Amino acid sequence: MRISNGRISGFENFWKVLNFPKFAIFSYLFVNLFKPHKVCLFLNPGLGKFLVIFFFVVTQTACAQQKELDDSFPSPFKALYAADTYRNNAADSMKYLIPIIDSVWESDQKYRYHRPNETAAASTERFTRHKKEVQFIDSVNVAVVTGILDRYGWIDKKRIGILESSALFFVIQHATIETQEKYLPSLRKAVIDKIESPHHLTMLEDRVSIRQKKYQVYGTQLFYYPPDKRYYLYPLLEPENVIQRRNEIGLDSASFSAYLKQFNLEWDLAKYQKELPRVEKYISQLKKPL
């Protein structure tokens, strides 16, 4: 078969797309295929795991077939992979997971990663344009990551790598509310046990709160408002105490300002309170806040 309308077709291109991260998924299959697990729906455990991994490979292949600017943009994570001593010194028993999680991470960030010199409007437009594809990728990534979490729990970055540990979190952060609620208690325990980052916990706590139509607690969730070409914070519970609450969970006082700076914002309580009625009115009109 031939290249048609900018798309790659034909078996000869399948193997080119199925590079070593995807190939490693088959390692995951052979290691786990005969492990006893609960029966998923009407599938036996081995067949269920095979189908999850098979669809993961097919999804990643389909996504890679889009010959757009998005695909030509080089991975911004390769230098971080190479410099990560935790990743490079992972135990042999964990190494087979690294390329699997890397592939998940790359696909998760494909349309979310804010490129250098890219405006917030351009980043938001690109994500929105590919939202259906993002949702499909997320659903498959969740199947892979929850399988890992159910077997290993939250994995310390010292055992698997910095980006790899973060990838497990971000896939849950981008999952459905039901999945987030399921894994939130174990993430809380992982933070207490110093396995996971307090910052990750604040992000998931806030996202779950907003989806439950409550106020966020730690000020990690924002939305982009096109008419003003800027970000706004979702409403906060007792905003005057937000920095104190962040301190109590293990984040220093400067962390809030540093976090907001990524969105070109500064924490100004008076300004936040002045803008709050307008923000709440806008959010009330949204069908799905997050």
N, C-alpha and C positions, 0 to 999 in steps of 0.2 A: 504494500500500500504506500501512498505518497503523503506529503505534507499538503494539507488542504485548508485554505482560509486561516493560515497562521496556526493551525493545530497539528500536533504530531499524531500520526496514526500508524499502526502496524506493529507486529510483534518485535521487529528489530529494534524499536525504540523503547520497548517496555523494559528491557534489561538495562538500558542506559539510564532510565529514570530510577530503576530499582537499585540505587547505589548502596553502599555498605550499611548506612543506618537502617534502610528498609530490609536488607538481607539479614541484619541482626535480629529482626523480629522472628525470623524462622528459628533462630537459636532459642529465643524465648519460648517458642512453641514446643520444641523438642525437650526443653528442660522441664516444662510445666504440663505437657499434654497428659501425662499419666499420673499427675498428682491428684489426690482426692479433693474434690471441691463439691460444694452444694450444686444440685441440679438447677440449671437456669431455665425456667419455663419448661418446655417439653423436650429440651435438648439434653443429651448426656453431656457430662463435664468436658470430655475430650473434644467432642464435636463443637460445643459452645465456644471453647477457647480457640479452636481452629477458625471458626467463622469470624470471631472478633479480630483476630490477627489478619485473616484474609482480607476482610473489608478495610482494615487499616491500610494495608499495602495498596489495595485498589484505589482507595480515596487519595492517598498521597500521590499515586501515579496520575490520577485524573487531574489533581490540582497542579501538578508539574507540567501538564500539557498546555496550559495557557501561555502562549508566547506573547507576553506583554512586558511593559517596563517593570512591572512588579517582579517578574521572574529574572530579569536581567540584573537586578540590584544585588550586589554581592552580599553574602552573609556577614553581618556585623559581629558575629559571635566567635569566629574562628580564632582570632587572637586571644580571646578570653579562654577558650578551650585549651589552647596551647600553654597559657601561663598559669593555669589552675593546678597547683601541686596536689590538692586533694584528689582531683580527678585522675591525675597521672599516677598517683600512688594508691588507688583504690584496690581493695582486696580482690583476689581472683574470683571469689564467689559473687562479687557485685559487678565486675567489669562487663559482663554480658548485657547488663541493663543500660549501660551508658549510651551506646549508639541508638538504642530504642528510644530512650528519653530525649536524646538530642533531636531525633527526628520529630518527636512530638513537639518539642520546644520550637523548632524552626517553623513548623506548620502553624502553631499557635500564634506566633509573632509575625507571620507572613504579611498580614494586613493591619496588625496592631502596632508594629514597631514604628516609632516616630523618627523618620530619617533626618539626617543632618540638613540644616537649612530649609526644612519643610515647614510651612506654616501650619498652625493648628487647623485652619479651615481645610487645607489640602489633605491633611492626614485624616480628618473626620470624613471628608467626602469620599476618599478612597476606601475607607472602612465601610461606609454606608453602601457604596456601589457594589461591594462584594459580600454583603451581609449574609445572603443565603448560603454562599460557599463557606463563610466563616462558621455559620451555625452547623453545617454538615461536618466540617472538620472538627469542631468542638465536640460534637456528639461521639465521634469515633475516638478522639483523644481521651475523652472521659472513660470510655470502655477500657482502654489500655491502662490508664493511670489508676483507676479504682481497683483494677486487678492487682497492680503493684502494691497499692496501699493496703489492700485486704490481706496480702501475704506478708509484707514487711513492715507495715505501719509507715509513719512519716520518717524519712531517712535523713540522718544528719549529713550536712554538707561535707563533713570530714570523711564520710564513708563513700560518698558517691560523686562529689563535685559541687561547686557553688551553683552554677546554672542548672545542673541536673536536679538538685534539691529544690531550687526555686521553681523549676518547671512543673514539678508535682503540684505545688501550691497554685500556680497560676491557672492550670487546667481546671482545678476545683473552683477557683475564683471566677472562671468563665463558664461554669456549668449551670445547670438548672437549680432553682431554689431547693428542690428536694435533695439533690446531691450535696449541696452546700450545708444544709441542715444536718445531714447524716454524718459528715466528716468534721463539722465544727467542734464537737466535744473532744474528739481525738486530737485536733490541732491545739485546743486549749491545754490539754495534758502535755503535748509535745513541747509547748512553750515553757510550761512549768518545769519539765525535765531538761530544759535547755537544748532540745533537739531542733526546735524550729524558732524562727525569728518572731519577736513581738510585733514587728511591723507587719508581717504577713497576717498575724492574728487580728490586728486592728482593721486591716483591709477587709477580711472576711466577715468579721463582726459587723462592720458598718454596712457592707453590701447586703447581708442577710436582714439587718434592721430595716433598711430602705425598702427591700422587697416585701417585708412584712408590714409596710406602711407605717413605720416608726421613724423617730429621729435617729440620725447617726450619732455615734458616741465619740469617735476619735478624729473626725474630720478628714477622712481619707477619700471620700467619694465626691466627685465633681461632675459637672456636665458642661458641654460646650453650647453656648447660645449664639447662633449665627448672626442675628441682627446686631449684636454688640461686638462680635468677633472676639469673644473672650470666654473664659471659664468662670463658673460660679460653684460654690460649695452647696451641696444638698443641705437642708436644714439640720442644725445641730441641737442636741439635747444640752441645755444649760451651757451655752457657748462660752460664758465667762470662766468655766471650769475645764475647758477642753485640754489645756496644756497640763493641768494638774492630773487629769485622768491618764494622759499619755505618760506622764512621769511614773504613775503608779504601776503601769503595765511594763515599765522597763525602758521607755524611750526618753532621751534627754530633752531638755527644754528647747534646744535649737532645732530639733528634728522636724517640728511642725513647720517652721519658716522655710527650712531647706526643702521639705516636701512640696509646699505650695509654690516655691520658686520655680519648680519644674513646669508649672502651668502659668508662669508670669503673674503670680498673685503674691500679695503680702497679707499677713494676718492683721486685720484692723477691726476690732470688735464693734466700734461705733459704725463703721461703714457696712459691716456685715448686717447689723441690726437694721440699718436704714434700707438696705436692699432686700431684706427678708420677705416683706409682703409681696413684692414683685416676683421673687423666686418661687414662693409658695403658690402663687396664682399660676405661674407657668407650669410648674410640676403637676398641679391638679388637672391640667389639660392633657397631660401625656397619658397615652393608653398603657404604656409600660415604662416606668421610670428607669429601670436598669435591666 
